[in-house]
Amino acid sequence: MKPTLFVLAAGMGSRYGGLKQLDGLGPNGETIMDYSIFDAIRGGFGKVVFVIRKDFEADFQTKILSKYENHIPVETVFQSLDKLPQGFTCPPERTKPWGTNHAVLMGKDVIHEPFAVVNADDFYGRDSYEVLGKELTATFGLKNKYCMVGFRVGNTLSESGSVARGVCGMDADGYLTTVVERTAIECIDGEIQFKDENGNKVVLDANVPVSMNMWGFTPDYFDYSEEYFKQFLRENIDKPKAEYFIPLMVNELVTKGIACVKVLDTTSRWFGVTYAADRQGVVDKIKALVDAGEYPSKLF
């Protein structure tokens, strides 16, 4: 039995200026998702589920899904504003998606095994999929045993501007205790730093683990998420910008002692197209990996 890869591909990158999920960045027009699927297959995953918006289904089918035939089974599910639990109705003024954990809930009916959640537009690297695939394979038949890949913050910075990262706290056994979103992290004069709530500079060691939204869950996570989403809606349905994020749910389960989250170290270097100016750098980095033999010139 093999775990499933769940790819969050429903969002549009407002800072990037378009559907970056479909942007060809590899030497033969490969998208970042193509590299994710390739690495996932090498890492022991047995199925891929994409959550997308219905309005770009045709493009997605033509440009993305057709590539994976005969390589790995794929399915799609759809995220929309009106996909809410029974008894709730989306307010007419709501235009913003409900958030990443709402997107995860869209996979409940098609995922029944341990699964990983990743962003479509993040290049996570081969090692990260190997460590995550190995950990998830060991959780078959278990409940409340989650994990996340903790990227070393020094391996996740952008050359085009500051970044927001979930800085992780861990206990002595390597299990997650907190994830605190920190904005405007950047390297200045050789120091990785950000400003805290009081405006004070905080310097981070390059090896401090941060969340890049690369999670691993057992399928019981869906049941917790559905119940908590109802609570979230009761409190926030009239707040047009409120979002139901994965870390909100994870923090809820960890602080109540319901689940534990193992933080997995990786040597992989993250990169992505947070800003439009990042694009050429990503193209160059992928080319360097291909030239070094990490990936074939043509993936599929």
SULHU-V582061 format. One record per run of one state. SS is the DSSP state (2 for helix, 1 for strand, 0 for the rest). FROM is the first residue (numbers start at 1). LEN is the number of residues. If there is no record, write none. Layout:
ss = {SS | SS}
from = {FROM | FROM}
len = {LEN | LEN}
//
This chain:
ss = {0 | 1 | 0 | 1 | 0 | 1 | 0 | 2 | 0 | 2 | 0 | 1 | 0 | 2 | 0 | 2 | 0 | 1 | 0 | 2 | 0 | 1 | 0 | 1 | 0 | 2 | 0 | 1 | 2 | 0 | 1 | 0 | 1 | 0 | 1 | 0 | 1 | 0 | 1 | 0 | 1 | 0 | 1 | 0 | 2 | 0 | 2 | 0 | 1 | 0 | 1 | 0 | 2 | 0}
from = {1 | 4 | 9 | 13 | 14 | 18 | 19 | 20 | 23 | 32 | 43 | 47 | 53 | 54 | 64 | 65 | 69 | 73 | 79 | 100 | 106 | 115 | 120 | 122 | 124 | 126 | 138 | 145 | 153 | 156 | 158 | 159 | 161 | 162 | 163 | 171 | 175 | 189 | 191 | 196 | 201 | 205 | 209 | 218 | 220 | 237 | 246 | 256 | 260 | 266 | 271 | 273 | 276 | 292}
len = {3 | 5 | 4 | 1 | 4 | 1 | 1 | 3 | 9 | 11 | 4 | 6 | 1 | 10 | 1 | 4 | 4 | 6 | 21 | 6 | 9 | 5 | 2 | 2 | 2 | 12 | 7 | 8 | 3 | 2 | 1 | 2 | 1 | 1 | 8 | 4 | 14 | 2 | 5 | 5 | 4 | 4 | 9 | 2 | 17 | 9 | 10 | 4 | 6 | 5 | 2 | 3 | 16 | 9}
//
